[in-house]
Structure formats: structure tokens, C-alpha cells
Amino acid sequence: MWSDVRSVHFVGICGTAMASIASAMREKGFQVTGSDQNVYPPMSTVLAEQKIEVKNGYAERNLAHKPDLVVIGNAVSRGNPEAEFVLDHKLRYCSLPELLKEFFIRGKRSIVVAGTHGKTTTTALLAWVLEHNGLAPGYLIGGIPNNFGQGARFTDSEWIVIEGDEYDTAFFDKRSKFVHYLPEVAVINNLEFDHADIFENLAAIQTSFKHFIRLIPRNGQLLANGDDLNLAPLLNVTHCPVKRFGLGEDNAVHGFNLKLAPTASEFEIPSFRFHLNLVGELNVRNALAVVASAKHCGLSNKQIQSGFDTFKGIKRRMEVRGVAGGVTVVDDFGHHPTAIRETLRALRIKYPHQKIWAVFEPRSNTTRRNVFQAELVSAFADADAVVVAQVARLELLTPQERLDPARLMQDLLASGKPADYLPDVETILAHVAKNAQGGDVICVFSNGGFGGIHGKLLERLGRV
């Protein structure tokens, strides 16, 4: 079915994964074109370097050359002129995960890292451990690992490491992306309710993960967090080996004697003590998943540790963006209450005596809604002051559906936490510049750009 494809057009080509895979297709010798309504760096630069023609804006004429295959991004919906043209003219089309499966994963040994939290860190750390030990894996990571400098790479290695997202695939395929990734090893870090725009409840997410687990071959392996109660009912399978990792004694890969220090963490497994240049219990759990996975690939504890020693972290994961006026500004992608809570716990270890500010933009499709109204209060437990910005795309939700910032402020203040609801970036900048003092740490939580607030904070604090 795929052997006669010579030309490929990407609808929504400037997405990080789309651009990376379009570039890889170009390198394989395919004729590649694409379109997007937001053509800007860094992805537009990557595509230009590959001499890929990108049209700004969607239009039927972009498909006049009738490419052999059209790849439709998951942000594209019905009504998009190119999607409509594809359907009208019965052009061959597929989703990005499907393309990935057929052109980059099939025939490889695929390790797919899934779960609600920690996917990006775990995938990046595992890819680096394999790379450092000469296995040269292909990878697809939903972030930019500092060791590699790019989110995707495809090699001749038998191994490929993929971040497996449970979000849906495309407007024409509502299954989770990870069902396309042919897992030999499936790593599941944890499981919680998220993506309230597409999943009705926790049970719906569990069903999606069940489908994923069913795809593991009998000569593969399921590596799962044995401490996670939401995951436990899914692990009673007989079609493939199951190995549990975690901090509980019943786990096959059992981490104990944790030492959580301001710049690093240590933990033991029965035969070895690991040292990790990442902070907090959340990263110890991510590292345990990597230990279990790397052992499946044949690496020793010493080889794994040598990878840990040289790992440089990931952009937007507790990333220190700079210090100005004595105030440290940290950027974090956290947008789920658990991720916020665990990141603040880790920051409390890293900065034990400093005042920690949490500046939060409710932007994800879950935190814009009121499903975590109560949980958000306890998520900020380790912050000394909280600032919440306006709910993103407010007008798209009814008042009954959306997060109630006034109630959140009330609950935070009642718990003894200074809290302010400040709608826009300018108001937040003024408030922080007036009240932050040298030595304070400001962690900005957002899964978007948040109006470039990080750079603006550093600039404003530098002037104070």
C-alpha cells in the first residue's frame, strides 16, 4: 500500500513532530510539501533548511499537484479547505502516527513511554542512556532534550524510543496516538484523569491504555508503575511479561533509600546505587522506568549510570530561564494538578529556604475546566505565593464548565496561602516586580507560550 508513495504533503506542517517527520521524509528522498496557518521559527527554519516548500495558510490550491499521500495533523478539523479537498477528491491520507508506524517504526524494536506524567523526561533520559552506550536509537520526544537539541531523530539502529501520547490521533481517528506505535516494550509511568475535552472520565482513559497494552507481543514486555492504583487493574494480563517498577517493596525494580538533595537525587535497587542529576521523587520514579527499560535493551547498571551522569535535562522541565535582580525564574510545562504539586515539591528540595512563587496559566483543556477545581488548591501546597492568570480561551466554555478563579482564590486564601487572580501578563509583571525580593524563586507553569512572560519577567526584574 505504501510502496508507491513518492510525494507527501503535510497539513499542519509546523507542529514540532510534524516538522521533524517531514524533514525525515525529505531525507529519505520523498518530495515533501506542507502548509500551516502559523508559519514561524523555530520549525519554519528547520523546514527551510531542508528545502521543504511551506505554504502560509490553508487552501485547496496547495493540493493542486495531487500528492501521493496527505498527512493530516491532529489539530486539523473538518472545514479545513485542504482536509475537505482530500475527502472530495478521495486522495490517499493518513495521520502522523500512522505515517510514523509505516515509514519509521515497522521492523524496529519500539519502546513506547506512556502515562499521564513524566513521559517527556523518561523518554529523553532513556534515549540518552541508549545513545551514550552506543545504541544510537531513533527517537520522538515531545520536548527538546538538551543532549540532542532536537525532538526527533530517525536512525538505522534496531531501537526506537517514542513518547506515547494518549491524546487522539486525528479528526478521522479518535484512538489514542500510542496505539499506532507497535510497542515491543510499553512503559506506563502512571495513570490519572486528563484531557477532559476528549475523555469523559478516568474509566475512558483506562480503556484506551488497555487497548495499548493489548498490542504488546508475547516476546515484548509491559513495564508499569506498580505503586499506581489506577493502573493496577490493567496489569493482570497473560499475553506478555509484566514487570512492575516503583518505590513499593513488591515491585520487581524496587527503588529504596532515596536521598533527595537540592541538585541531585540518589536511590538504590537491590544490586546498585544510582545517582541522578535531577531533583525530586518524581524524577526518581522516571529514572526507575528508565532502569527497567535499559535492562531490557541489555545494558548494565554501570552503563545506565554513565548515561545518567551525562544527562543535561529538557527544556521547559524545571528549566531555570535566568536570574534578574536576585530573583530566579523557572519555566515548567506542568499543567495538571499532580504535575504542579510534584514540581513544587522538587523545587522545595532544590530551594529549601527561598520564597517560591507559582505563576499558573490555566491553559490545558482540563485545567480550563472545573474538574480539578478542588485539587488545584492542594497542588500549590509547597508554594509560598500563588498567581493565577485568566483561563485561556474563556469564551469557548460555559460558566458551568470552566474553572472558577474567584473560588480558587478564596480556597487558597482560606488555606493561608497568599493568592492573586491577575488576568494578563502585564498585570502579573507589575505585581511580581513590586513584591518579589532578591532570593525569591518564580516558577511559571504553562503548557503554552504564556505571552513570553519568562523573558518579560527577567527584563522587568532586572530594571527594579
C-alpha positions in Angstrom: 0.0 0.0 0.0 2.8 2.4 0.9 5.5 1.4 -1.6 4.2 3.6 -4.4 4.3 6.8 -2.4 6.8 9.4 -3.8 5.3 12.8 -2.8 3.9 13.7 0.6 2.0 16.8 1.7 1.7 17.7 5.4 -1.4 19.7 6.5 -0.3 21.5 9.7 3.4 21.0 9.0 4.8 23.5 11.6 3.9 21.3 14.6 7.0 20.1 16.3 6.5 16.4 15.5 5.1 17.2 12.0 8.1 19.3 11.0 10.6 16.8 12.4 9.0 13.9 10.5 8.5 15.9 7.3 12.3 16.6 7.4 13.0 12.9 8.0 10.8 12.0 5.0 12.7 14.6 2.9 16.0 12.9 4.0 14.6 9.6 2.8 14.2 11.0 -0.7 10.5 11.8 -0.8 9.1 15.0 -2.4 7.7 16.9 0.6 5.4 20.0 0.7 3.3 21.4 3.5 1.0 24.1 4.8 0.2 25.8 8.1 -1.7 28.8 9.3 1.2 29.7 11.7 4.5 29.5 9.9 7.2 30.8 12.2 10.5 29.8 13.8 11.9 27.5 15.0 10.1 24.9 12.9 9.9 27.1 9.8 13.7 27.4 9.9 14.1 23.7 10.2 11.9 23.2 7.1 13.6 25.9 5.1 17.0 24.2 5.8 15.5 21.0 4.4 14.3 23.0 1.3 10.7 22.0 2.0 8.2 24.3 0.4 5.7 25.5 3.0 2.5 27.5 2.2 1.3 30.0 4.7 -2.4 29.4 5.2 -4.6 26.5 4.1 -6.1 26.5 0.6 -7.3 23.9 -1.9 -4.7 25.1 -4.4 -1.9 23.8 -2.1 -3.0 20.3 -3.2 -3.4 21.0 -6.9 -0.3 18.8 -7.6 -2.3 15.8 -6.1 0.4 14.3 -3.9 0.5 10.5 -3.4 -0.1 10.9 0.3 -1.5 13.7 2.5 -0.7 13.7 6.2 -3.3 15.5 8.3 -2.3 16.8 11.7 -4.4 16.3 14.8 -5.1 20.0 15.2 -6.8 20.0 11.7 -10.6 19.6 11.8 -13.5 19.3 9.3 -13.9 22.6 7.4 -10.2 23.0 6.8 -10.1 23.6 3.0 -7.3 21.1 2.5 -9.0 18.4 4.5 -12.2 19.0 2.5 -10.3 18.8 -0.8 -8.7 15.5 0.2 -12.1 14.0 1.0 -13.8 15.4 -2.1 -11.1 14.0 -4.4 -10.5 10.8 -2.5 -6.8 11.4 -2.1 -4.9 9.0 0.0 -4.5 10.4 3.5 -3.3 9.3 6.9 -2.5 10.7 10.4 1.0 11.4 11.6 1.2 8.4 14.0 0.1 6.2 11.1 2.9 7.6 8.9 5.4 7.1 11.7 4.3 3.5 12.1 4.7 2.6 8.4 7.8 4.6 7.5 9.9 4.7 10.7 8.8 2.1 13.3 7.9 -1.1 11.4 10.8 -3.5 11.5 12.3 -1.8 14.6 12.3 -2.6 18.3 9.9 0.0 19.6 10.0 1.3 23.3 6.9 3.4 23.9 6.8 5.6 27.0 3.2 6.4 28.1 1.4 7.7 31.2 -0.1 11.0 32.4 3.1 12.4 33.8 6.8 12.2 33.2 6.7 10.9 29.6 9.0 13.5 28.1 11.6 13.3 30.8 11.6 9.4 30.8 11.7 9.2 27.0 14.6 11.7 26.8 16.5 10.1 29.6 16.1 6.6 28.1 17.1 7.8 24.6 20.2 9.4 26.0 21.2 6.3 28.1 21.0 4.2 24.9 22.8 6.9 22.9 25.6 7.2 25.4 26.1 3.5 25.3 26.5 3.3 21.6 23.0 2.0 20.6 22.2 5.2 18.5 18.4 4.9 18.9 15.8 6.7 16.8 13.5 8.7 19.0 10.5 11.0 19.1 10.2 13.2 22.2 7.5 15.8 23.0 10.1 18.3 24.1 13.7 19.4 23.4 16.3 17.3 25.3 19.4 19.4 25.8 21.7 16.4 25.0 20.3 16.1 21.5 19.0 19.6 20.7 16.1 18.3 18.7 12.9 16.5 19.5 13.1 13.7 16.9 15.7 11.7 15.1 15.5 8.5 13.0 18.5 6.2 12.6 19.4 2.8 11.3 19.5 1.4 14.8 17.2 -1.5 15.7 15.9 0.6 18.6 13.4 3.5 18.5 12.2 5.3 21.7 8.8 7.1 21.4 6.8 9.3 23.7 3.4 7.7 23.6 0.6 10.3 23.9 -2.9 9.2 24.9 -4.4 12.2 23.1 -6.5 11.3 20.0 -4.8 10.8 16.6 -6.8 12.9 14.1 -10.4 14.0 13.3 -10.9 10.7 11.4 -9.2 8.5 14.1 -10.2 9.1 17.7 -8.0 6.4 19.1 -5.0 7.4 21.2 -1.8 8.1 19.3 0.1 5.4 21.1 -1.9 2.5 19.6 0.0 3.1 16.3 3.5 2.7 17.7 4.0 -1.1 17.6 5.4 -1.4 21.2 7.8 -4.2 21.9 8.2 -2.5 25.3 5.4 -0.4 26.7 6.4 1.8 29.7 3.5 3.2 31.7 4.6 5.7 34.3 1.2 6.4 35.9 -2.4 7.0 35.0 -4.8 9.8 36.0 -7.7 11.7 34.6 -6.7 14.3 32.0 -7.7 15.6 28.6 -11.3 16.4 29.7 -12.1 17.6 26.1 -11.9 14.1 24.7 -12.2 11.6 27.7 -15.4 11.5 29.7 -13.8 10.1 32.9 -10.9 8.0 34.3 -12.5 4.7 33.1 -12.4 6.0 29.4 -8.7 6.7 29.8 -8.1 3.3 31.4 -9.9 1.7 28.4 -7.5 3.5 26.0 -4.5 2.2 27.9 -6.0 -1.3 27.9 -6.0 -1.1 24.0 -2.4 -0.1 24.1 -1.4 -3.0 26.4 -3.2 -5.5 24.1 -0.7 -4.6 21.4 2.4 -5.8 23.2 3.7 -9.0 21.7 4.4 -12.1 23.7 8.2 -11.6 23.3 7.8 -8.0 24.4 7.3 -6.5 27.9 5.0 -4.3 29.9 6.9 -2.1 32.3 4.4 -0.4 34.7 4.4 1.7 37.8 3.4 -0.8 40.5 2.5 1.9 43.0 -0.3 3.4 40.9 -3.8 2.3 42.0 -5.4 3.5 38.8 -3.0 1.3 36.8 -3.2 -1.8 38.9 -6.5 -3.2 37.3 -4.8 -3.1 33.9 -1.8 -5.2 34.8 -3.4 -8.6 35.1 -2.5 -9.7 31.6 -1.1 -13.0 30.5 -0.2 -12.4 26.8 3.2 -10.7 27.6 5.6 -10.5 30.6 4.7 -7.8 33.1 7.4 -6.1 35.2 6.5 -3.5 37.9 8.8 -0.7 39.0 8.3 1.8 41.8 9.1 2.6 45.5 6.9 -0.2 47.0 8.6 -3.4 48.1 6.5 -5.6 45.9 8.0 -4.1 42.7 10.4 -6.1 40.6 12.5 -2.9 40.1 12.3 -1.5 43.6 13.8 1.9 44.4 14.7 2.5 48.1 17.0 4.5 50.4 16.1 7.7 48.5 18.2 10.8 49.1 16.6 13.9 47.6 19.1 16.7 47.6 18.9 20.3 46.2 20.8 19.5 43.0 20.6 15.7 42.6 18.8 12.6 43.8 20.1 9.1 44.7 18.3 5.8 45.0 19.1 2.1 45.4 17.9 -1.0 43.7 18.9 -4.3 45.4 22.2 -4.5 43.5 23.3 -0.9 42.8 23.1 2.7 44.0 22.1 5.3 41.3 22.9 9.0 41.2 20.8 11.3 39.1 21.4 15.0 38.4 17.6 15.7 38.5 15.6 16.8 41.6 12.7 15.3 43.4 10.8 12.0 43.9 9.1 12.4 40.5 12.4 12.1 38.7 13.4 9.1 40.8 10.3 7.4 39.5 11.1 8.4 35.9 14.6 7.0 36.4 13.3 3.7 37.7 11.3 3.3 34.5 14.5 4.0 32.5 16.5 1.4 34.5 13.8 -1.2 33.8 13.7 -0.3 30.1 17.5 -0.1 29.6 17.9 -3.5 31.2 15.5 -4.9 28.5 17.9 -3.5 26.0 20.8 -5.4 27.5 22.5 -2.5 29.4 24.2 -3.0 32.8 23.7 -0.8 35.9 27.1 0.8 35.3 26.2 1.6 31.7 22.9 3.1 32.8 24.6 5.2 35.5 27.1 6.6 32.9 24.1 7.8 30.9 22.6 9.4 34.0 25.9 11.2 34.7 25.9 13.0 31.4 22.2 13.8 31.0 21.5 17.5 30.7 17.8 17.7 31.2 15.0 19.1 28.9 13.8 22.5 28.0 10.7 23.6 29.9 11.0 20.9 32.6 12.0 22.8 35.8 14.3 24.9 33.5 16.0 27.9 35.0 15.5 30.6 32.4 17.6 33.2 34.2 18.2 35.3 37.3 17.5 39.0 37.5 17.5 41.3 40.5 18.4 38.2 42.6 15.1 36.5 41.5 15.3 33.1 39.8 12.8 32.5 37.0 11.9 28.8 36.3 9.9 27.6 33.3 7.8 24.4 33.7 5.3 22.7 31.4 3.3 21.5 34.4 -0.5 21.9 33.8 -2.1 19.0 35.7 -2.5 19.4 39.5 -0.3 16.3 40.1 2.5 17.7 37.9 2.3 21.1 39.6 2.3 19.5 43.1 5.3 17.3 42.3 7.3 20.0 40.6 6.7 22.4 43.6 7.8 19.6 45.9 11.0 19.2 43.9 11.6 22.9 43.9 11.1 23.0 47.6 14.0 20.5 47.9 16.1 22.5 45.4 15.4 25.9 47.1 14.7 24.9 50.8 14.9 28.4 52.2 13.7 30.6 49.4 10.2 32.0 48.9 8.7 30.1 45.9 6.1 31.8 43.7 3.8 29.7 41.5 2.5 31.6 38.5 -0.1 29.5 36.7 -1.9 29.8 33.4 -5.0 27.5 33.2 -4.5 26.7 29.5 -4.9 22.9 29.0 -8.3 21.5 28.0 -8.5 20.0 31.5 -7.4 22.9 33.8 -9.6 25.4 31.9 -12.5 23.3 33.2 -13.6 22.9 36.8 -12.8 19.2 37.0 -9.8 19.9 39.2 -11.2 22.9 41.0 -10.5 21.4 44.4 -7.3 19.5 43.5 -5.6 22.8 42.4 -5.8 24.1 45.9 -3.6 21.3 47.3 -1.4 21.3 44.2 0.0 24.6 45.4 0.8 23.4 48.9 4.6 23.9 48.5 4.3 27.4 47.0 4.6 30.5 49.3 2.6 32.7 46.9 0.3 31.9 44.0 -0.7 33.9 41.0 -3.3 32.6 38.6 -3.8 34.1 35.1 -7.1 34.3 33.2 -8.5 31.0 32.0 -7.3 30.6 28.3 -10.0 30.7 25.6 -12.5 31.6 28.2 -15.3 32.3 25.8 -15.3 28.7 24.5 -16.6 27.3 27.8 -19.8 27.9 29.6 -19.6 29.4 33.2 -20.8 26.0 34.5 -17.9 24.2 32.8 -15.0 26.4 33.4 -12.6 26.8 36.3 -13.8 29.4 38.8 -10.7 31.5 39.6 -12.6 33.5 42.3 -13.4 30.3 44.2 -9.8 29.1 43.7 -8.6 32.4 45.3 -11.0 32.1 48.2 -9.9 28.5 48.9 -6.2 29.3 48.6 -6.5 32.3 50.9 -8.6 30.2 53.4 -5.7 27.7 53.4 -3.4 30.6 54.4 -1.8 31.0 51.0 -1.3 34.5 49.6 -3.0 34.3 46.2 -3.9 36.7 43.4 -6.0 36.4 40.3 -4.3 38.6 37.7 -5.8 38.2 34.2 -3.0 39.2 31.9 0.8 39.2 31.6 1.2 42.9 32.2 -0.7 42.9 35.5 1.3 39.8 36.6 4.6 41.5 35.7 3.7 44.7 37.7 2.6 42.6 40.7 5.7 40.4 40.8 8.1 43.3 40.2 6.5 45.2 43.1 6.5 42.2 45.5 9.3 39.8 44.6 12.6 40.2 46.6 16.1 39.0 46.0 16.4 35.3 46.7 12.8 34.5 45.6 12.1 31.8 43.0 9.3 32.3 40.5 8.1 29.1 38.7 5.9 29.8 35.7 3.5 26.9 34.9 2.1 26.8 31.4 1.8 24.3 28.5 1.9 27.3 26.1 3.9 30.4 25.5 2.1 32.5 28.1 2.8 35.7 26.2 6.6 35.3 26.6 6.2 36.0 30.3 9.6 34.4 31.2 11.7 36.8 29.3 9.5 39.7 30.3 9.8 38.9 34.0 13.6 38.7 33.7 13.7 42.1 31.9 11.3 43.8 34.4 13.1 42.3 37.5 16.4 43.5 36.0 15.1 47.0 36.0 13.8 47.1 39.6 
